[in-house]
């Protein structure tokens, strides 16, 4: 029961993390387009959030992919 709750919480966290990474990418793309168009869309704020927010989110996403792949290979054996 606790294991199922933990896995459910972890899955929810990873879904939120995926959406955070996607939203960060969309924000970056729009901000770059806005910068070259002369419209301020928050590129400077995005740069300030890169290290403390988006880098760890991408790292967690990569770690999950690697750990998930390893776990599936172990489960096959």
N, C-alpha and C positions, 0 to 999 in steps of 0.2 A: 504494500500500500504506500509506504513512504517512497519506495523506489519509483512507483508510477507517478506520484506527485512531483518528485524531483525531475523526472524525465519530462513531464508535462510542462513544468516551469521552465526547464532548459529549452524545450522546443519553442515556447512562447518568446523567451528572450532572444533566441536566434532569429525568429521571424521579425521581431522588432529591429534587430540589428541589420537584417537584410534591407528592410525598408529605410532605415537610417542611411545606409550606404547609397541606396538608389536615390533618395531625396538629396543627399549631399552631391551626388554626381549631377543631377538635374540642375540643382542650384548653381553649381560651378559652371556648367555649360551655359545657362542663361546669363550668369553674371559676366562671363567672358564675352558673350555676344553683346550684352548691354554696354560693356566697357568700350568696345570698338564702335558701338553705335552712339556713344555719348550719353547713355542713360545709366544712372547709378543703380545697380541691382544688388549691391552688397558684396562685391568681390573682396574688398578689404576685410569685411567681417568674416567671410569664408576663410580667408588666409589666416586670420587669428584663431579660428576654430579647427584648422587642419590638424595641428599637433595634438591638442587635448581631446578632440572628439572623433574626427574622421580616421586618423591613423590607427587608434586602438580598435575602432569598429571594423576596419578592413582586416586588421590582424586577427581579431576574434573570428571573423568569417573564414579566413584562410585556415586557421587552426582547426576550426570545426570541419572543414572539408577534408583536411589531412587525417584527423582523428577518425572521422566517419569512414573514410576509405580504408584505413588500417583495420578498424573494427570489422568491417564487412569482409575483408580478406581473412581475418582470423576466424570469423564465423563460418566461412566456407570450408575451412579445414576441419 
